Amino acid sequence: MSDLRLPSTISLTAARPRWGAFSLVCVAYLVSTTGEQMLSPLFPTTSNDLGLSVSQGGIAFGVLTGAIAVTNLLGGLWLRRTGPVAVIRCSAVVGMAGGALTAAAGGYGMLLAGQVLLGAAAGLFFPAGLQAVGLAVGPTRRGFAMGLYGVAFSLGLTMAAALGALGAGVGWRSPFWVATALFSLAALTSSWIKIPTLPPGGADGRVRVREVLSEPTAVGSVLAVCQYGAIPFLTLFAVDRWSMTAANAATVLIVGRLLSIVAKVIGGASADRIGARVSARRTSIALTATGLAWVLLPGGPLAYALAAVFVGMVSSLGPVANMLAVERFGQNGMALGAYRSVQIGLGALASATLGLFADSVGLQPTLAAAMLVPLALLWICRDRSN
């Protein structure tokens, strides 16, 4: 089948920006991200409690991201019928169930079920959140609002890492109960999101599959392999290889998540200044250099700092990928949803694959190989002017 039937973009307008509604959407995004990313910093203590292997951790991370990829598409389809507020509320309710199920997990199967629900919550939220931001702020401040919206994602990553550090001391289940409470708050406050409504359905447009699978998705897929494939193993690597405590390992992740806030701003500014493709090529070299360094160096301040820089720098690929996506197929929201689903799906495959290889050959050589993936951007974003 050569193309997908996708709805054309509807012009999103608002008489004036509704910053209160926008803030509530950002809070919901922060909560969704926190739940999605919670298991990674908690896995060292979770695996000890439930007797899990590294490969089982990789499968759990893969199941989570796979659920995100599938429900991105389902959320986009449902969004056309119900509007963003209803989908955001449903996402929060699903997240409540996922957080509670994970917190109460007595075995691996129950843990996986909880991760599926947390992934579904994040996947349902993504298209609804994007549309809600556009409706809340209107066209005049949309770029500024999208920048702040990305910061909400980074803050969610940071909160997940902070709760991971807390879980090292009080037990891994408590942070998931906290996440459940946060999802409850998001479900409640979603009733206060007052934004203009759109008529259900809409005109149909065509977006070719080869466009969705083109350069923007390739850049985003490199980001996803690092973000969802390699980084979830950082805390486990720090505990096993560097003999760090789980709390200290989570602290390295926290610092990296904080750096990601700055990295997103720098990445976007760099893409504006020198072009998205040049920025991606330069970032790829820096990512591989810092990535190989922290994986191969012995534990110490330099290795810890480089690991945090790597975690932060990965996020700078986000604005680059999104800029390329807007240039290529930015007029269709469903195409953007499909673009994210593909890259998240590849991230899910990467996390499961890395876990299996780590069980066979060891975590260090597996992560070292993963650090070479960003170099693919040198070819993906090559100069086509000639």
N, C-alpha and C positions, 0 to 999 in steps of 0.2 A: 504494500500500500504506500503510495508515494507521498501522501500528505495527511495531515490531521485536520479535522474540522474543529476550529477553535473560534470562540467568540471574539469579535473585534472589540477594541478598546472603547469604553464609554467615557466621554469627557466628564471628569470629576470636578465639580465646581462647588464653591461655598461662598455665601455673601461675605463672610469674614472668617478668619481663622478661629476655630474653637479649641483653644489651647487646653481647656479642662478635659475635654473628650480625648484630645491627643495624648495628654498625660496619662489618662487611664489605660489607653491602648498600649503605651510604652510600659506601664506597670505590668500589664498582662503579658507582654513580650518578655520582660525580665523574668517573670515567674515561670513562663513556659520554658525559657532557656535554662533556668536553674534546675528544673525537674529533668530536662533532657540530658544535662551534663553531670548529674549528681553521682552516678555510679563510678565514673573514672577515678576521682580522687579518693573514693571510699573503697575501691576494689581490694587494696592490700588487706584491710581489716575484714571486708566481706568474705574474701577467699579463705582467710584463716578460720572464720566462724563456720562457713558452710563447706569447707574442704574442697574448694574449686581449684582447677588447674589454670594455667595461662591460656590454653586453647579454649577452655570454657569461658574465660573472660572475653576472648576475642569474639566468640560466638554471641555472647550477650551484647557486646558493643555493636556487632553486626546486625543483630535482631532489632535493636533500638533504631539504628539509622535506616534499616530497611523499612521499618514501620513509618518513619518520617517520609521516606520517598514515596511510598504508596499513598499515604493520606494527604500528601501535598496535592496530588491529582484529585482525590475524592473531595478534599476541601474546596478546591477550585470549582468543581462541578456543583457542589451543594451551595456554594456562595451565590451562584446565579439565581437560585430559587428562594433563598431565605434572607440574604443580606449579611453583612459582616458581623453585626452585633450578636445575632443568634449563633453564628459559627464560633465566635470568640467565647461565648458562654458555654457552648457544648464542649469546646476544647478544654476549658477550665474544669468542667465536671469530669471529663475523661481523665484529666491529670490528677484530680482528687483520688479517683479509683486506682490509678497507677501508683501513686505515691503510697497509699495505704496498703495496697497489695504487696509492694516491694518491702515496705517496712515490716510487714507481718510474715514475710517469706520464711518458711521452714526448710526449704530445699531449693535446688536449682530450677526446677520446673516453675515454681511459683515466682521465683525471681525473674525468669524470662517473661512470664505473663505480665508482670508489673512493668518490665521494660517495654514491652509491646504497647501497653497503654500510655506510658509516658512519651514514647515516640509518636504515637497517634495524636496525642495532645499537641505536640509541637508541630506535626505535619498539618493538622487541621487549622492551626492558628496562622500559619505563614501567609497564605493568600488573603485570608480575611484581614489580618493585621495590615498588610500593605494597602489594601483597598480602603480600610478605615482611616489610615493616615491621610490618604489622598482626599477623602471626603471631609475629614475634619479640618484640614488647613487650606484647602483650595489650591489653585495653580500658582498663586503668587509667591508662596513661601514653601513650596513642596521640597525643593532641594535642601533648604535649611532643616526642614522637619525630618527628611530621610537621614540626614547626618545624625541628628539627635536620636532617631530611631535605632540606628546602628550602635550608638553608645549604650542604649538599653540592652542590646544583645550582649555587649562586652561586660556590662555590669552583672548580667545574669550568669555569665561564665565565672566572673569573680566571686559572686555569691556562692555558686556551687563549689568552687575551690575552698572558700572560707568554711562552708559547712562540712567539707571533707576534712579540714584540719580539726574542726570541732568533733567530728565523728571519731577521729583517732583517739580522743580522750574519753568520750562518753558512750561510745558504741556507734556502729554504723547505722543502726535502725533509727535513732533519734533524728538525724538530719532528714530522713525521708518523711517522718511525721511532721517536721517543720515545713517541708515542701507541700505536704498535703494541706496544711493550714493555709499556706500562701495561695494554693490553687482555690481553696474555699473563698478567700478574700477576693481573688480575681473574679470568680463567678458572681459574687455579690455585687462588686463594683461595676461589672459589665452592664448592669441595669441602668447605670448613670451615664453611660456613653450615649450622648445625644448628637447624632450626625445626620446630614441629609440622606434620604433614602434613594435608591435606584429602582426603577421598574424591573421586575423579574425577567430573566432571559436576555434577549438582545440580539442584534444582527449577527450573522455568522460571517467569519472571514477564514482565509486559508493561511496556514503557516506550514511550510514544508519541513518534513522530518530532518532533512539534511541541514536545514538552517538551525533547528534546535540543537543538533549534534555538531555544530560548527565551533569556531574558535572560542567564543565566550564560554561554552560548556566545557571545552578542553581546559581552559584556564581555571574555571571553577572546580573542575574535577581534580586538578593538582592540589588546589586548596582543600578539597574534601578528603583526599587521601591523607594529607598531613593532619587536618583538623580532627577527622573522625577515625582515621586509621592509626597514625603513629602517636599522636599526643596522648590518647587515653592510656598508653602504656608507660608514660613518663613516671608516674608515681611508683608503679611497680618496679620499674628499672632502678629508680633512685633507692628504693628500699633494698632490693636484691643486690645491685651492683655497687652502690655507694655506701651501703649499710646505714642509710638515714632512717630516722624514725618516720612513721607514716605522717605524723603532724608536720615535720620539717619538709618532707617531700611535697605535701600539699601546699606548704608555704611557697615553694619554688613555683608551683603552678599558679598560685594567687598572684605573685609578682608578674608572671608572664601574662596573665589575664589583664592586669592593670596596664601593662605596657601595650596591650592590644588596642586599648582606647586611643592612645597616642598614635599607634601605628596606622590605624584606620584614617585618621586625619592626615598624616604624612603621606600615606599611600594615595589618597584621593588628590591631594595637592600636587604630588609628583606626577600623577597621570595627567592632570590639567596642564602642568608646566612642560613636560618633556614627551607626553604622549603615553597612552596606556601600554602599548606594546614594548616600548623602550623601558618603561618602569617595570613591567613584568620580567623582562630579561635580566635586568639588574638585580631585582629581588630574588630571582631564582639562584643566582650565584651566591648571594649573601645567605640565603636559606641553606643551601647545601654546605657551605663553608662552616657556618655556625652549628648546623645539625651534626655533621661528622665530628666536629670538635667535641661537643658535649657527650656524644655517644662513646667516643674513643678515649677521651681523657679520663684519668683517675678522678675519683671524687675529691672535690675541693672547691673553694670559692669561685675559681675561674670556670669550672665545669657547671656549677650551679647557675652562675650568671649567664653563661652562654645558653643553657637550657631555657632560662626565662626569656632571653632575647629571642630565641627561636620561636617559642610559643607566641610571643607578642607579634613577631614579624610575619608569621603565617597569615594573620588577619589582614595585613596590608594588601593581600591579593584580592580581598573581597571587593573593594571599590573598583579595582582594575577590571575584574570579571564583569561586574555589574555595568560599568561604563561600556564595555564591548557589547554586552547584551542589549543595552538600550540602543546602541548604534545599529545593531543587526536586526532585532525584532522587538524593540521596546514599545511598539504600538499595540501589542497584544498581551494582556495580562496572563492568559492561560499558557501562552508560549513561555513566558517567564517562569510560570509554575512548573512547566515540563522541564525547562532548563535546570531548575533547582532539583527536581526529582531525579534526573539522570545523575547529577553529580553526587547527590546524597546516596543514591543507590551504589555508585562506585565506591564511596566512602565505606558503606556497609560491607561490601565485598572485601575491601582492603583490610578492615579491622579483623574480620574473620580469618582472612588469609595470613595476616601477620601473626595472629595467635597460633595458628596451626604450625607455621614455620618456626615460631619461637619455641614451641614444644619439641620440635625435631632438631634444630641446629643451635638453639639458644637465643635469648632475647637481644643480646648485643649485636651479633652479626645481622639479625633480622632488621633491627632498627637502622643499622648502618646502611643496609641496602635501600631502605625506605627513604633515607636522607638524599639519595640520588634522584628521586622522582622529580623534584623541582627543576632539575636541569632540562627536562622535557620542554620547558617554556622557551628555551633558546631556539628550538625548532618551531614550536607552536606559534610563537609571536615573532618569527623571523621577519626581516625587512622585505616587503613585497613590492617596493617601489620600482625595482628593475624588472 
